[in-house]
Amino acid sequence: MAYKASHRMARINPRKVRLLADLIRGKRVDDALAILKFQPHRGARMLEKVLTSALGNAEDQRAPNMAGLVVTDARVDGGPSFKRVRPRARGMAHVLRKRFSHIRIEIE
């Protein structure tokens, strides 16, 4: 049975978190937590919280084999984005996109 957790509207660019999600996909949960613990990135803290939430969901639903759980799906999708305008030279303007992401983790 699959146990899921998600963090929607995470205020970080999805591109930055996808690199970390690729590191833990297919690993056992305790190994994935150890990998994320020693990553210096801010996205690693977010992934770590979602992974511990999925582990807590498995514990609440009385998973039969807690030690053998594996991260089957770690997905980071893009969410909405704030749009801000930055003035540039000669009266022009550039649009800055402050991106959000949706982080989903599934363990089995």
C-alpha positions as MATLAB code, in Angstrom:
seq = 'MAYKASHRMARINPRKVRLLADLIRGKRVDDALAILKFQPHRGARMLEKVLTSALGNAEDQRAPNMAGLVVTDARVDGGPSFKRVRPRARGMAHVLRKRFSHIRIEIE';
ca = [
       0.000    0.000    0.000;
       1.253    3.482   -0.841;
       1.489    6.257    1.756;
       1.561    9.828    0.498;
       2.337   13.336    1.718;
       2.497   16.659   -0.063;
       3.512   20.269    0.437;
       1.614   22.558   -1.849;
       2.577   26.166   -2.568;
       6.150   25.718   -1.337;
       7.892   29.058   -1.907;
      10.869   27.719   -3.850;
      11.627   27.241   -7.521;
      10.754   23.666   -8.580;
      13.959   23.370  -10.553;
      16.006   23.638   -7.355;
      14.052   20.946   -5.529;
      13.910   18.482   -8.441;
      17.651   17.902   -8.199;
      17.202   16.751   -4.605;
      14.102   14.695   -5.387;
      16.126   12.782   -7.980;
      18.630   11.866   -5.248;
      16.075   10.123   -3.031;
      13.772    8.484   -5.595;
      14.036    4.688   -5.322;
      15.947    4.719   -2.016;
      14.835    3.310    1.331;
      13.259    5.893    3.615;
      16.004    5.884    6.258;
      18.688    6.243    3.563;
      16.745    9.071    1.915;
      16.448   10.929    5.223;
      20.182   10.533    5.795;
      20.934   11.891    2.311;
      18.683   14.910    2.805;
      20.018   15.627    6.275;
      23.505   16.336    4.944;
      22.472   18.421    1.936;
      23.072   22.158    2.463;
      20.126   23.277    0.313;
      16.927   24.867    1.607;
      14.883   22.526   -0.579;
      16.352   19.558    1.276;
      14.675   20.769    4.485;
      11.332   20.948    2.669;
      11.725   17.463    1.185;
      12.808   16.134    4.565;
       9.626   17.453    6.214;
       7.390   15.967    3.518;
       9.186   12.623    3.748;
       8.808   12.481    7.532;
       5.128   13.347    7.076;
       4.690   10.433    4.661;
       6.479    8.200    7.169;
       4.106    9.412    9.886;
       1.136    8.655    7.635;
       2.454    5.112    7.184;
       2.829    4.761   10.943;
      -0.715    6.048   11.582;
      -2.162    3.579    9.087;
      -0.162    0.763   10.701;
       2.141   -0.178    7.850;
       3.244   -3.799    8.294;
       6.910   -3.299    7.363;
       8.135    0.115    8.541;
      11.820   -0.751    8.046;
      11.415   -1.759    4.395;
       9.581    1.320    3.093;
      10.936    2.726   -0.169;
      10.431    6.142   -1.796;
       8.572    5.109   -4.946;
       7.641    8.569   -6.194;
       9.174   11.957   -5.420;
       7.588   14.577   -7.639;
       8.091   18.341   -7.734;
       5.627   20.167   -9.958;
       5.418   23.843  -10.705;
       2.724   25.906   -9.066;
       1.541   29.449   -9.655;
       3.986   32.316   -9.676;
       4.024   35.875   -8.422;
       4.842   38.340  -11.167;
       6.849   41.423  -10.285;
       8.140   44.190  -12.553;
      11.708   45.420  -12.381;
      12.531   48.719  -14.073;
      15.329   48.615  -16.634;
      17.193   51.122  -18.753;
      15.470   53.392  -21.311;
      12.037   53.010  -19.716;
      11.762   49.266  -20.252;
      10.661   46.716  -17.675;
      11.437   43.054  -17.083;
       9.041   40.617  -15.440;
      10.402   38.689  -12.459;
       8.605   35.434  -11.734;
       8.644   34.319   -8.099;
       7.825   30.652   -8.534;
       6.001   28.201   -6.270;
       6.190   24.425   -6.310;
       4.073   21.449   -5.255;
       6.127   18.689   -3.592;
       4.616   15.173   -3.472;
       6.236   12.069   -1.996;
       4.888    8.525   -2.063;
       6.419    5.653   -0.103;
       5.547    1.994   -0.384;
];
